[in-house]
Amino acid sequence: MQTLLFLILFPILVACLLLFVKRTTLRYGVVTLSALAIGGASIYLLMRYALGDAVYFAAPSEAVNLFMLAIEMGLALFIVYMGAKFRNYPAIALAVIQAALVVYLEITFSGSLHAANNLFIDQFSIIMALIIGIIGSLIAVYAVRYMETYHHHHPEVRDRQKMFFFVIFAFLAAMFGLVFSNNLLWVFFFWEITTISSFLLIGYSETEEATKNAFRALVMNLLGGVAFVVALIILAATEPASGGIDLARVLTSGNTAIILLPAALIGFAGITKAALMPFSSWLLGAMVAPTPVSALLHSSTMVKAGVYILVRFSPVFAGTLAGFSIGLVGAVTFVVASAIAISQSNAKLVLAYSTIANLGLIAACAGVGTHMLVWAAILLIIFHAVAKALLFLGTGAIEHRIGSRDIEDMEGLIVRMPKMAVMMFIGIAGMFLAPFGMLISKWAAIEAFVQVPFGLIFIAILAYGSALTVFFWAKWMGKLVTVTRGRERVEKGFFEESWAPLYIITGLVAAVVLLFPVISTALIEPYVLAIYGITAHLAEANVAIMLLMMTLLLILPVSFLLFRRSAKHLPAYMSGRPATPDLQFAGSLGLTREAQTRNYYLTEYFGEAKLFLPGAVICAALILVSWVLAGVAA
């Protein structure tokens, strides 16, 4: 239990310390040492608990519950104050409603608000702890130098780095608390801390757009928070049958008729937190924040909290029409967000829509909830976390050097920033190429959907959405590796300290691909077996094929090195037109023109204006259907 408490409390201590650190060099040292401690503790959990069953800890709760209640009321007052200051009345109303429901829960059901064990650890929480502790900490290290450069490029933004890093580490602490809590009241407390943290980070620049988008994220997540409290009230009122607020008892009660409605409400909270449609706009708006915030939200904190809670409640959703509806919300989100990503040239928007799409796929697996789909969902969480962290941090580094985040402006990055281009290439490959992890996970999901009723619906959506992802990733990858002439190298001069997190995360992308059979065998399969009594795994033949593909992939860059001197450098081919080495060619009417390439974005077919509203309406209807079906089952 000491390690769990360390991971929850130590980041808070670091956050408080960073409030008093002004110098960038000293801040870098504190953040780096803290990241090493947090990452080391996460790895220790892996070594200590990976091979055993779930372990529960009876942590004291009386004083802690009162302390949490006081903080929740304080946060509600803070939201009311900020809402009044910026005249955002929906935020005020939702904060008041949520606070009133919490007080009602505490007063009316005080005798039912206890869990036999308040903290626990199992293989799934270990996986989440590794993502938070390693990926999240590396993002924090990267952010130190990034924020110094950010304020150099944006002198108009008030320097609030002390607050920024306080919130970053509070965010990490809240995520650790969320994944280690067996008491649903504690889960809700940490859930709300992540909501407030994202609000503060998204609004960091204090511009009108940033403030607007921060409040949008706050309001949407407060909607989920209200649903979460209502679920807790239902569970507390039906404690003998439902298990009350003890997460382990709820998931093993077997009384689906009682717990399905609160599970659907908590699932709705997960949908808002994971930014699935119709709530995806808050995550898109979060792109106004500094890049480390985007990386943190997408890879290891906010949105991962949403899919974490959905996967936790998968056993409750399995075999129910309500769960099927939640799964369809994820499936529709996957295909619509993938289609919209095709029309985007802004790199951060492409990453945002691809995140929403992949979270939708995870939610689809969690909603249907069979043992094979839960296995696939956890694989998706792992592979998405490492690849997306690399892509966001890489995009931030590129933007600082070339002054743009437009994909078209990244043409020839292999010449201008070769190291960064290779890292981005690996990150993008990790999202859609064989044998990288996302493709493995999608294949596993397709195989699992074959075996469920109406699974062909999900298979069709998954196949079509996956084809769309190939389109937008391939466009970006092509721009990166295009060889251009006369371009100046701009990689030199980028803060050297920031390269270390990028190198490490790049290595992690490759490592999880090579070690995914071990990850599955040691962590995912035992968890699925403990929950369902049956587990899933990739066949040995498929594992061998994947490893063979990886080997062949690694031969490619080696072959470039071996034949580098003997290779022939040919002039560019311009469809038979006379061309010069600097990519000029003889055009019509005797004019000399420069060769240019540009991607298709097909906005008239795949633009936000065409697809967002229909997708949002369909998903909103499916959410309402899930509530109705859950209520009817009760």
C-alpha positions in Angstrom: 0.0 0.0 0.0 2.9 2.3 0.7 3.8 2.4 -3.0 0.2 3.3 -4.0 0.1 6.1 -1.5 3.5 7.3 -2.6 2.3 7.6 -6.2 -0.8 9.4 -5.1 0.8 11.8 -2.6 4.3 12.3 -3.9 3.2 14.2 -7.1 1.1 16.5 -4.8 4.2 17.3 -2.8 6.2 18.0 -6.0 3.3 20.2 -7.3 3.4 22.3 -4.1 7.2 22.5 -4.3 7.1 23.7 -7.9 4.9 26.7 -6.8 8.1 28.2 -5.3 10.5 27.3 -8.1 11.2 30.2 -10.4 14.4 29.3 -12.3 14.0 27.0 -15.3 17.2 25.1 -14.6 16.1 24.3 -11.0 12.6 23.5 -12.2 14.1 21.1 -14.8 16.1 19.3 -12.1 13.1 19.0 -9.7 10.8 17.7 -12.5 13.4 15.3 -13.8 14.2 13.8 -10.4 10.5 13.6 -9.6 9.8 11.9 -12.9 12.5 9.3 -12.2 10.9 8.6 -8.8 7.4 8.3 -10.1 8.5 6.2 -13.1 10.6 4.0 -10.8 7.7 3.5 -8.4 5.4 2.5 -11.3 8.0 0.0 -12.5 8.3 -1.4 -9.0 4.5 -2.0 -8.9 4.9 -4.0 -12.1 7.6 -6.2 -10.6 5.9 -6.5 -7.3 2.3 -7.3 -8.3 2.2 -8.2 -12.0 2.1 -12.0 -11.5 -0.4 -12.1 -8.6 -4.1 -11.7 -8.1 -5.7 -8.4 -7.3 -4.6 -7.0 -3.9 -6.9 -4.9 -1.8 -5.9 -2.5 1.0 -8.2 -1.2 3.8 -6.9 2.3 3.8 -8.5 4.6 6.5 -11.5 6.5 5.1 -13.3 8.5 7.8 -11.0 11.5 7.9 -10.1 11.1 4.2 -13.8 11.2 3.2 -14.3 14.5 5.1 -11.2 16.0 3.6 -12.3 15.0 0.1 -15.8 16.4 0.7 -14.3 19.7 1.8 -12.2 19.9 -1.3 -15.2 19.0 -3.5 -17.2 21.9 -2.0 -14.2 24.2 -2.4 -13.9 23.2 -6.1 -17.6 23.9 -6.5 -17.2 27.4 -5.1 -14.2 27.9 -7.4 -16.3 26.9 -10.4 -19.1 29.2 -9.3 -16.6 32.1 -8.9 -15.0 31.5 -12.3 -18.4 31.1 -13.9 -19.6 34.3 -12.5 -16.3 36.1 -13.5 -16.7 35.0 -17.1 -20.5 34.9 -17.1 -20.6 31.2 -17.9 -23.9 30.3 -16.3 -24.1 26.6 -17.4 -20.9 25.9 -15.5 -22.4 27.6 -12.4 -25.6 25.7 -12.6 -23.9 22.3 -13.1 -21.5 22.9 -10.3 -24.3 23.8 -7.9 -26.4 20.8 -9.0 -23.4 18.5 -8.5 -22.5 19.9 -5.1 -26.1 19.6 -4.0 -26.3 16.0 -5.1 -23.0 15.2 -3.3 -24.3 16.8 -0.1 -27.6 14.8 -0.4 -25.6 11.6 -0.9 -23.5 12.3 2.2 -26.4 13.2 4.4 -29.0 10.6 3.3 -26.8 7.6 2.8 -24.0 8.1 5.3 -24.4 4.6 6.6 -24.0 3.1 3.1 -20.9 5.1 2.0 -18.2 2.6 2.9 -16.0 0.2 1.0 -14.4 -2.9 2.6 -11.1 -1.8 0.9 -10.6 1.7 -0.4 -7.5 1.0 -2.5 -6.5 -1.9 -4.8 -4.1 -3.0 -7.5 -4.5 -5.5 -10.3 -3.0 -6.0 -13.7 -5.2 -3.3 -15.4 -4.3 -0.7 -12.8 -0.6 -1.6 -13.2 -0.9 -0.9 -16.9 -2.6 2.4 -16.3 0.0 3.3 -13.6 2.8 2.6 -16.1 1.2 4.8 -18.7 0.7 7.6 -16.2 4.0 7.2 -14.4 6.2 6.8 -17.4 4.5 8.6 -20.3 3.0 11.4 -18.1 6.3 12.0 -16.3 8.2 12.2 -19.6 5.7 14.8 -20.9 6.3 16.8 -17.7 10.1 16.7 -18.3 9.6 17.7 -21.9 7.3 20.6 -20.9 10.0 22.4 -18.8 12.0 23.6 -21.8 9.0 23.7 -24.1 7.3 26.2 -21.9 10.4 28.4 -21.8 10.4 28.4 -25.6 6.6 28.9 -25.6 6.8 32.1 -23.7 9.7 33.3 -25.9 7.4 32.8 -29.0 4.3 34.2 -27.1 5.5 37.2 -25.1 1.9 38.4 -24.8 0.9 35.4 -22.7 1.4 35.9 -18.9 4.0 33.6 -17.5 2.3 31.3 -15.1 4.6 28.4 -15.3 4.6 27.8 -11.5 0.8 27.2 -11.7 1.2 25.2 -14.9 3.5 22.6 -13.3 1.5 22.5 -10.1 -1.5 21.5 -12.1 0.5 19.0 -14.2 1.6 17.1 -11.2 -1.8 17.4 -9.5 -3.2 15.8 -12.7 -0.8 12.9 -12.4 -1.7 12.4 -8.7 -5.4 12.4 -9.5 -5.0 9.8 -12.2 -3.0 7.5 -9.9 -5.8 8.0 -7.3 -8.4 7.2 -9.8 -6.9 3.9 -11.1 -6.0 2.7 -7.5 -9.4 3.5 -5.8 -11.8 0.7 -5.0 -14.1 3.2 -3.3 -16.3 4.8 -5.9 -16.6 8.0 -3.9 -12.8 8.2 -4.1 -13.0 7.5 -7.8 -15.4 10.4 -8.2 -13.2 12.7 -6.2 -10.2 12.1 -8.3 -12.4 12.2 -11.4 -13.4 15.8 -10.6 -9.8 16.8 -9.9 -9.0 15.8 -13.5 -11.9 17.9 -14.7 -10.6 21.0 -12.9 -7.0 20.4 -13.9 -7.9 20.2 -17.6 -10.0 23.4 -17.2 -6.9 25.3 -15.8 -4.5 23.9 -18.4 -6.7 24.5 -21.4 -7.2 28.1 -20.3 -3.5 28.7 -19.6 -3.0 31.4 -22.2 -6.0 33.4 -20.9 -7.0 34.5 -24.3 -10.7 34.7 -25.2 -10.6 31.5 -27.3 -8.7 29.6 -24.6 -11.1 30.6 -21.9 -14.1 29.7 -24.0 -12.7 26.3 -24.8 -11.7 25.7 -21.2 -15.3 26.3 -20.1 -16.6 24.1 -22.8 -14.4 21.2 -21.4 -15.6 22.1 -17.9 -19.3 22.1 -18.7 -19.2 18.9 -20.7 -17.3 17.1 -18.0 -19.5 18.5 -15.3 -22.4 16.8 -17.1 -20.6 13.5 -16.7 -19.9 14.4 -13.1 -23.6 14.9 -12.4 -24.4 11.6 -14.0 -21.6 9.9 -11.9 -23.1 11.3 -8.6 -26.6 10.1 -9.6 -25.1 6.7 -10.2 -23.6 6.7 -6.7 -26.9 7.7 -5.2 -28.6 4.7 -6.9 -25.9 2.3 -5.8 -25.9 3.6 -2.2 -29.7 3.3 -2.1 -29.5 -0.4 -3.3 -26.4 -1.4 -1.4 -27.4 -4.9 -0.3 -28.1 -5.9 -3.9 -25.7 -3.7 -5.9 -22.6 -3.6 -3.6 -22.9 0.1 -2.9 -19.8 2.2 -3.6 -17.4 -0.7 -3.3 -16.2 -1.1 -6.9 -15.2 -4.8 -6.5 -18.6 -5.7 -5.0 -20.5 -3.8 -7.7 -18.6 -5.6 -10.5 -19.1 -9.0 -9.0 -22.6 -8.6 -7.6 -24.1 -10.4 -10.6 -27.3 -8.3 -10.1 -27.3 -6.7 -13.6 -30.9 -5.5 -13.3 -29.9 -3.3 -10.3 -26.5 -2.1 -11.4 -27.0 -1.6 -15.1 -28.6 1.8 -14.8 -25.8 3.3 -12.6 -23.3 1.6 -14.8 -24.8 3.3 -17.9 -24.7 6.6 -16.1 -21.0 6.1 -15.1 -20.5 5.0 -18.7 -22.0 8.3 -19.8 -19.4 10.1 -17.5 -16.7 8.0 -19.3 -18.1 9.1 -22.7 -17.9 12.8 -21.8 -14.4 12.4 -20.3 -13.2 10.4 -23.3 -14.6 13.1 -25.6 -16.7 10.7 -27.7 -19.4 12.3 -29.8 -21.4 14.4 -29.1 -18.8 15.7 -26.6 -15.7 15.6 -28.8 -15.7 19.4 -29.3 -14.1 19.9 -25.8 -11.0 17.9 -26.8 -10.7 19.7 -30.1 -10.9 23.0 -28.3 -8.1 21.9 -26.0 -5.7 22.2 -28.9 -5.3 25.9 -28.0 -3.3 24.9 -24.9 0.5 24.4 -25.1 1.4 21.1 -26.8 2.5 19.3 -23.6 -1.1 19.8 -22.3 -2.4 18.2 -25.5 0.0 15.3 -25.1 -1.0 14.8 -21.5 -4.7 14.9 -22.1 -4.5 12.5 -25.1 -2.0 10.0 -23.9 -2.0 9.5 -20.1 -4.6 11.5 -18.2 -8.0 13.0 -19.1 -9.3 10.9 -21.9 -7.6 7.7 -20.6 -9.7 8.1 -17.4 -12.8 7.9 -19.6 -11.9 4.7 -21.4 -10.5 3.3 -18.1 -13.9 3.5 -16.4 -15.6 2.1 -19.5 -13.3 -0.9 -19.5 -13.7 -1.4 -15.8 -17.5 -1.7 -16.2 -17.3 -3.9 -19.3 -18.4 -7.0 -17.4 -21.6 -5.2 -16.5 -22.3 -4.1 -20.1 -21.5 -7.5 -21.6 -24.6 -9.1 -23.2 -26.9 -6.2 -22.5 -28.7 -3.9 -25.0 -27.6 -0.9 -23.0 -24.0 -2.0 -23.4 -24.6 -2.6 -27.1 -25.8 1.0 -27.5 -22.7 2.3 -25.7 -20.6 0.3 -28.0 -22.4 1.8 -31.0 -21.6 5.3 -29.7 -18.0 4.3 -29.8 -18.2 2.7 -33.2 -20.0 5.7 -34.8 -17.5 8.1 -33.1 -14.7 6.0 -34.6 -15.8 6.1 -38.2 -17.0 9.8 -38.2 -13.9 11.1 -36.5 -11.7 9.1 -38.8 -13.5 10.6 -41.8 -13.3 14.2 -40.5 -9.5 13.7 -39.9 -9.1 13.4 -43.7 -10.2 17.0 -44.2 -7.7 18.5 -41.7 -4.3 19.9 -42.5 -3.6 21.2 -39.0 -1.4 18.5 -37.5 -2.9 18.9 -33.9 -6.4 18.6 -35.3 -5.5 15.4 -37.2 -4.0 14.1 -33.9 -7.1 15.2 -32.0 -9.6 13.5 -34.4 -7.5 10.4 -34.6 -7.5 10.3 -30.8 -11.3 10.6 -30.7 -11.6 7.9 -33.3 -9.4 5.5 -31.4 -11.1 6.2 -28.1 -14.3 5.4 -29.9 -12.9 2.1 -30.9 -11.9 1.3 -27.3 -15.4 2.3 -26.2 -17.0 0.1 -28.8 -15.0 -2.9 -27.4 -15.8 -2.0 -23.8 -19.5 -1.5 -24.5 -20.0 -4.9 -26.1 -17.7 -6.2 -23.3 -16.8 -9.8 -24.2 -13.5 -11.1 -22.8 -11.8 -10.9 -26.2 -13.0 -7.3 -26.7 -11.7 -6.2 -23.3 -8.4 -7.8 -24.2 -8.3 -5.8 -27.4 -9.4 -2.6 -25.7 -6.5 -2.7 -23.2 -4.1 -3.4 -26.1 -5.5 -0.3 -27.8 -5.1 1.8 -24.7 -1.4 0.8 -24.4 -0.4 1.3 -28.1 -2.4 4.5 -28.4 -0.8 6.1 -25.3 2.8 5.7 -26.4 2.3 6.6 -30.1 0.1 9.6 -29.5 2.5 11.0 -26.8 5.3 10.9 -29.3 3.3 12.5 -32.1 2.1 15.4 -30.0 5.5 16.2 -28.5 7.1 15.8 -32.0 4.5 18.2 -33.5 5.2 20.8 -30.7 9.0 20.5 -31.4 8.4 20.9 -35.2 6.1 23.9 -34.7 8.8 25.7 -32.7 11.4 25.2 -35.4 9.4 25.8 -38.6 6.7 28.1 -37.1 3.8 26.1 -38.4 1.8 23.0 -37.5 0.3 22.6 -41.0 1.1 19.2 -42.5 1.8 20.9 -45.9 4.6 22.9 -44.3 6.2 19.7 -43.0 7.2 18.7 -46.5 10.7 17.5 -46.7 11.2 17.3 -42.9 13.4 14.3 -43.5 15.9 16.9 -45.0 15.3 19.8 -42.6 14.9 17.9 -39.3 15.9 14.3 -40.0 15.9 13.1 -36.4 12.5 14.6 -35.7 11.2 13.2 -39.0 12.3 9.7 -38.1 10.6 9.9 -34.7 7.4 11.2 -36.3 7.6 8.5 -38.9 7.8 5.8 -36.2 4.9 7.4 -34.3 2.7 7.5 -37.4 3.7 4.0 -38.3 2.7 2.9 -34.8 -0.8 4.2 -35.5 -1.6 2.3 -38.7 1.2 0.1 -40.2 1.8 -3.6 -39.6 3.2 -4.9 -37.4 2.8 -1.9 -35.1 0.4 -2.2 -32.2 -2.8 -0.3 -33.3 -3.1 -2.6 -36.3 -2.7 -5.7 -34.1 -5.3 -4.4 -31.7 -7.8 -3.6 -34.6 -7.3 -7.1 -35.9 -8.0 -8.5 -32.5 -11.1 -6.4 -32.2 -12.4 -7.6 -35.6 -11.8 -11.2 -34.6 -13.7 -10.6 -31.4 -16.7 -8.9 -33.0 -17.1 -11.9 -35.3 -18.3 -13.9 -32.2 -20.9 -11.5 -30.8 -24.5 -11.0 -31.9 -24.8 -8.2 -34.5 -21.0 -8.2 -34.6 -21.1 -7.7 -38.4 -22.3 -4.1 -37.8 -19.2 -3.3 -35.8 -16.9 -5.2 -38.2 -18.3 -3.1 -41.2 -17.8 0.1 -39.2 -14.3 -0.9 -38.1 -13.2 -1.9 -41.6 -14.4 1.3 -43.2 -13.0 3.5 -40.4 -9.7 1.8 -40.5 -9.5 2.4 -44.3 -10.0 6.1 -43.6 -7.2 6.2 -41.0 -4.8 4.8 -43.6 -5.7 7.7 -45.8 -4.9 10.6 -43.4 -1.9 8.9 -41.8 -0.4 8.1 -45.2 -0.8 11.7 -46.4 1.1 13.0 -43.4 3.8 10.3 -43.6 4.3 11.1 -47.3 4.9 14.8 -46.6 7.5 14.0 -43.9 9.7 11.8 -46.2 9.4 13.8 -49.4 13.0 14.7 -50.4 13.2 18.4 -51.2 16.1 20.5 -52.5 17.6 23.6 -51.1 15.9 23.4 -47.7 17.9 24.6 -44.7 18.3 22.2 -41.8 16.6 23.7 -38.7 17.0 20.9 -36.2 20.1 22.4 -34.6 19.3 24.8 -31.8 16.4 22.9 -30.4 16.8 22.6 -26.6 19.0 19.6 -26.1 17.2 18.6 -22.8 14.0 18.1 -24.6 15.4 15.4 -26.9 15.7 12.9 -24.0 11.9 12.4 -23.5 11.4 12.1 -27.3 14.2 9.4 -27.6 12.7 7.5 -24.7 9.1 7.6 -25.9 10.3 6.6 -29.4 12.0 3.6 -27.8 8.8 2.8 -26.0 6.9 2.7 -29.2 9.3 0.1 -30.6 9.5 -1.7 -27.3 5.8 -2.3 -26.9 5.6 -3.7 -30.4 8.4 -6.1 -29.8 7.2 -7.0 -26.3 3.4 -7.1 -26.9 3.2 -10.9 -26.6 4.9 -10.6 -23.2 2.6 -7.7 -22.2 -0.4 -9.7 -23.2 0.7 -12.8 -21.4 1.9 -11.2 -18.2 -0.7 -8.4 -17.7 -3.7 -8.4 -20.0 -4.5 -12.1 -20.1 -4.4 -12.7 -16.3 -6.7 -9.7 -15.8 -9.2 -10.9 -18.4 -9.1 -14.4 -16.8 -9.7 -13.0 -13.3 -12.7 -11.1 -14.5 -14.3 -13.5 -17.0 -13.0 -16.9 -16.0 -11.7 -17.2 -19.6 -9.0 -15.3 -21.4 -7.9 -14.4 -24.9 -4.6 -14.3 -26.7 -3.0 -14.1 -30.1 -2.2 -17.5 -31.7 1.4 -18.4 -31.8 1.4 -18.4 -35.6 0.1 -14.8 -35.7 2.8 -13.7 -33.2 5.4 -15.3 -35.4 4.1 -13.5 -38.4 4.1 -10.2 -36.6 7.7 -10.6 -35.4 8.8 -11.6 -38.9 7.2 -8.5 -40.3 9.0 -6.4 -37.7 12.3 -8.0 -38.6 11.7 -7.2 -42.3 10.8 -3.7 -41.4 14.1 -3.3 -39.5 16.1 -4.6 -42.5 14.9 -1.6 -44.6 16.9 1.2 -42.8 19.9 -1.2 -42.4 19.9 -1.7 -46.2 20.1 2.1 -46.7 23.3 2.2 -44.7 24.8 -0.8 -46.4 24.3 0.5 -50.0 24.7 4.2 -49.2 27.9 4.6 -51.1 27.0 2.5 -54.2 23.5 4.0 -54.5 22.8 6.0 -57.6 21.2 9.5 -57.2 18.8 9.9 -60.1 17.2 13.2 -61.1 13.5 13.8 -60.3 11.1 12.3 -62.9 8.6 14.8 -64.1 6.6 12.7 -66.5 9.2 13.0 -69.3 9.6 16.8 -69.0 13.2 18.2 -68.7 13.9 18.7 -65.0 16.7 20.3 -63.0 18.3 19.0 -59.7 16.4 21.8 -57.8 13.0 20.4 -58.9 12.4 22.9 -61.7 10.8 21.6 -64.9 9.9 23.0 -68.3 6.2 23.7 -68.4 3.9 24.8 -71.2 4.6 27.9 -73.2 8.3 27.7 -72.4 7.8 28.6 -68.8 10.0 27.0 -66.0 7.9 25.9 -63.1 8.7 24.5 -59.7 7.5 21.0 -58.9 5.0 21.1 -56.0 3.0 18.4 -54.2 -0.1 18.9 -52.1 -2.4 16.4 -50.5 -6.1 16.0 -51.1 -8.3 17.0 -48.2 -11.8 16.4 -49.7 -13.5 18.9 -47.4 -16.7 18.8 -49.5 -17.0 15.1 -48.6 -15.3 14.7 -45.2 -15.3 18.1 -43.7 -16.6 19.0 -40.2 -19.5 20.9 -41.6 -20.7 17.7 -43.4 -20.2 15.0 -40.8 -19.9 16.4 -37.3 -23.6 17.3 -36.7 -25.0 13.9 -38.0 -22.5 12.0 -36.0 -23.2 14.0 -32.8 -27.0 13.5 -33.2 -26.7 9.8 -33.8 -24.4 9.4 -30.7 -26.7 11.5 -28.5 -29.7 9.4 -29.5 -27.7 6.2 -28.7 -26.8 7.5 -25.3 -30.4 8.2 -24.5 -31.3 4.7 -25.8 -28.7 3.2 -23.5 -30.3 4.9 -20.5 -33.8 3.8 -21.5 -32.7 0.2 -22.0 -30.8 0.2 -18.7 -33.9 1.6 -16.9 -36.2 -0.9 -18.5 -33.8 -3.8 -17.5 -34.1 -2.5 -13.9 
